[in-house]
């Protein structure tokens, strides 16, 4: 029997998502009856706020079930623009594309900007899909390792300056960071600005975790002088509003960029789901209390983990945002994570998935009870 499919060279450049692979394995083991403490998931363990759910139901009842204009309903785009203006970004509703999840906004950006052989610079550890998206667009990767600097960008600016050049097409900045939780300082982002302007580089500012920070205020890159015309700001509703399954995100950039990216958007996904967009308006305008409650819970969990690891002599770099932590493990982090799930029934993501060998990423989007249980299991199985 012959294989009728001749797969593209493009799809052969990438591997399946490592984070989803671990989550899927954890789900399979749970389906078999295993008690897995799943610290691999990149989503809040809170319900979507009730008022947002009701807004979605009301939108369904009102018949908002058809196509919308491709770039999004005007009311949501205006609410997004207002939110961005609150971050110091000079934003207009016509400069927004609403997408089915922040990941789609990123994908459209890579496809709009990158040609075969273009250089894309990543800050490691970097979220797994940046590399895949760059490769799918034909880009070549250059990387700057932040691990020796406690995962912070500011002390690595000299290394970034040695990497970015006139040949660089795109730099990707993610703060607060997945997988480290690091929040880059304003001085670090000013350094990015200086390099981007000097070398005429476009920058993706992935700000999906910007509402989840602890005692610090993140800076929106597009708010800095000189960055408005070269930044694509990507954000969404999954993390801040616990709406991962709703699939709602957006990008903001210049009119020119939106016009070009809008071609791909209209020919691929057509538009984000109508009633979900209506729920998004409610999320932006009326959920501050819910966001604060979730953020406070994450901060308490982060601090608990730091204390637990300290009790067992494990020193971790503590991030001020998101809900992730990188813990140092064996050099073979893949093998360590396999042992963790097989022997301790704790699911973690290998740091090598983020180009950070020797670490494992854990998510503290789990109850304090389950976090304690996870650490106890890891210790009992000589994994810490």
N, C-alpha and C positions, 0 to 999 in steps of 0.2 A: 504494500500500500504506500503510495507516494505522498509526501507532504505537499499540500497544495499552497501552503503559505510561504511566501518569500519575505521574511521580516525585514523591516527597514534598518539600515545602519544606525539611524538615529535612536531607535528604541533599544538597540544593543548597548548604547553608551551608559545606561543607567541600571541600577538594581532596585528591587522593591524597597519601600520605606522600612528602615530598620525599626523605627519606633512602633509602627503599626504591626510589624511582624511579631514583636515581643508581646504587644497587647493581644494579638490574635492567639498566640500560644497560651497566654494566661487564660483567655476565655475558653480555649479548648480544654485545658486542664480543669477549670472550674466546672465545665459541662460534664466532665468525667467524675466529678465529686470531690476534687481536691480543694482544700481551703487555701487559696492563693491570696497573699497580700500584694495587690497590684500597685506598684509604685512606678509603673511605666507610662501611665496615661497622661496625656497632655490636655486634660479638660477638668474644670472645676467639678467637685462632687456635690454641688448645690443644685437645687431645682432652679429652673428659670423663674425669675420673680413673677408672682401671681398676676400682677397688673399687666405684665408683658404677655403672658399667656392669654389673659382675657382680651387684650387688644387684638391678638391673633384670631381668637374665636369670633370677636365682633366683626373683624374684617371678612372672615369667611361668611358669616351670617349676612353681611352687607353685599355679598356677591363679588368680592375682590379676588376672583379666581382665574382671570384671564391674563393675557400678556399685558405688560406695562411698556412704556417707552423704554428703549433698549438700555439706556444709561441709568434708569431708575425713576421712581415717581418723584415729581418736583418737590413735594413736601419733605420727603426723606433727604433728598439732596440738599435742600436748604437747611435742614436740621444738622446735617453733617458739616456743611460749610460754617454754620454758626458755632458748632463745637470746635472746629479747627481755628476759627478766629479767636476763640477763647484761649487757645494754645499759642496765640501770637502769629498764626499763619494767615497771610492775606488770601482768603479763600472765597470763591464765588461758587454758587450751586452748579453753574455750567462747567466747572472744572472738576467735577466729581463723576466717577463711574461706580455704580453700585453693582456688586458682584455676588455670586453664590459662594460666599466664604472668602476670607482673606487670601487663601491659597490661590484662588483663581485670579485675584488682583495681581499677585506676584507673578503668576505664570504669564499673564497678558503683558506685564511690564518687560519681562525677559524677552518674550517673543517680539515685542515692539522695538526693543533697543539693540538686541544682539544679533550679529551676523556671524557666519562661519569664521572662526579664528580670532574673534574679538576677545580681548582680555577682560575678565571679571575678577575683581579682588574680593576675597572673603576674609572675615575676621574669625579666626578659630578660637574656641570651638564654635561651630556654626550649625544652625538648624539643618537637618539632613536634606531637606528639599531644595535648598539654594543650589547645591552642587548639581542635583539632578536637573533642575530647571535650566541652569546655565548650559549644561551639556546637551540637553534637548534642543536648545537654541543654537548649538554649534560653538559655544564659547569655550575659551581656554582659561583655566583657573590659575590664579596666583593667590597665595595665602599668607596671612600674618598671624602668628601664634601668640595668643594672649595668656596662655596658661602660665608661663614664667612670671607674669605680672599680676598674679591673683585674679586673672580674667578681666582686668581693667584695661581700657584703651589708652588712657592718658600716658602711662609710663611706656607705652609701645609706639608712641607717635613717630619716633625716629625710625623705627622699623617699617612703619606704614609709609613714611616719606621715601624710604629706600625702595619700596615696592611699587607705589603709584608713579606713573610716568605719563608722558604724552601719548603713549600707546594704550593706556588704560581706557576702556570704554565705560565701565560701570563698577561702582563700589557699593557693596551691600552692608548696611549698618542696622543692627537689631538691638535696640535698647528700650526697656529692660530685655535682657537676653534669655533666649532659649538656646542652650541648655543650662546656663550658669546662674541666672538671676541677677547678673551684674547690671547696674545702671550707670551708664557712662556719664562722666562729668561734663558740664558745659564747656570747660576748657578743652576736653577731648574732642567734643563736637566742633568747636572753633578750629581745632587743628585739622579736622576733616574738611571743614569749609575752606581753609586756606589752601589745602592740597587740591581740592576739587576745582577751585577757581583758577589756581596756577596752571593746572594741567587740562582744564576744560573737560572735567569728568562728570557724568551723570551719577546720581546717588539714589539708591532705594533706601528709604528710612522706614523700616518695619517697626511699627509702634503698637503692635497688637496687645502688648501687656502694659501699656502706659497708665492704665487706671489701677494697676496692682503694684503699688510701691509702698515702702515702709520708711517713713521719716525723711524722704527725699522727694524733690519735685523734678520729674524728667523734663528735658528740653526737647522740643520738637525741632528737628533739624531745619525744616523749611522756614522756621521763624528767624533764623540767623541771616544777617546781611549777606547778600550775594548768593543765597541758596534757593530763593523762591523759584527761579527759572531753571534749576537743574536738579530739583528733588522730586521724586515720586514718593509721596507719603502713603503708606499702606496701613490699614487698620481694619477692625471688624468688631463683631459683637460676641464672638464665641467665648472669649476669656472673661472680659469685664462683666458681662451680663449672663454668664452661664448659658449660652445659646449655641453650643457647638453643633447640635443636630439641626438647628434652624438653617444653617448655611447662609450667612449674611456677612459681607465685608464690603470694602470700598477702597478706591484709590483716589488721590488728589494730585493733580499736576497742572501744567499749563494748558491753555486751550489747544495749542498745537498738538501736544502729546495726547490729550483726550480724543482729539479728532482721529489720530492714527490708531491708538489702542482701541477706540470704539469700533473700528472695522473688524478686528479680531473678535471683540466681544459680541458684536451682532451676528457674526457668522458662526460662532461656537455655541454659546449658552443662550443667546437671544436676550435674556433679561433674568434678573433675580426673581424669585417667587413673589408674586403680588402681595398676598396676605402677610408674608413674612416681612416685607418691606414696611408694611403698616405697623407691625409689632415693633420694628426697629425704631420708629419715631417715638413710640412710648418708652422704649428702653433709654433713648438719649435724653428724654425730657423729664422722666418721672421715676428714676430708680436710684437716686443718690443714696438713700438709706440702705437699700439692699446691697449696693456695691460696697459701702463702708463696712457693713456687717461681715461680708465675705472677706474683705481685705484684712480686717482685724483677726478673723479666724486663721487666715493664712500666716499672718505674722506670728501669732501664738504658736502655730505648728512649727514654723521655721525655728523659732527660739528653742522650742522643746527638742527638736532634732539636734541642734547645735550642742545643747547640754548633754543629750544622750551620747552623742559621738565623743564629746570631751571626756565623759566618764570612762570610755573605753579607749582613750588615747588616740582618737582619730581627729586630726586637725583638718578642718574644712574652711574654704574661702566662702564667707557669708555674703550672699547677694542681697541687694536692697529692693528687689522686685521679682515679679513673676512668682511661680511656686515650684521652682526647681533648685536642686543642689547637686553639685558635682563632688563625689567622694573619691578619694584616692584608693585604688585597689591594686591587684596584681598587674604586672606589665601586660599580661594576656587578659585584657578586660572582657573579651568575648567569652573566654572559658570561665572567668569568674562569674559572669552573669548567668551562664548556663548552669553552673553549680548552685547559684543562688536560687534559681527557680526549681531545679531538680531536687536539691537536698534540703533547702530551707523554705521552699514554696513562697519565695519573695521574687517578684518580677521587677527588674531594673533594666535600663537600656545601656548597652556598652558605650563607653566614651568614644571608641573608635568610629562609631556611627557619625559622630560630630567632628571627626578628625582630632580627637583628644585621647590618644592611647593612654592607658593606665588609670582611667577614671570610669566611674559609672554614674549615670544620671538617675537621680531619684526625684519623683514628684511627690510633694507633700499635699496633694489634693486628695487626702484621706483623713479619716478621723484620728484624733490623738491616740485613741486606744489602738487602732491598727498600726500607727507609726511605732508605738512602743513595742507592739508584737513583732513588727518587722525587724527592729533592731535586736530584740531578744533572740529571734530565730537566726539572724546572721551571726550573732555572737556564739550561740550554741553550736553552730556548724563550722566554727573557726573561720568565718569569712570576714570578721573584723578583728 
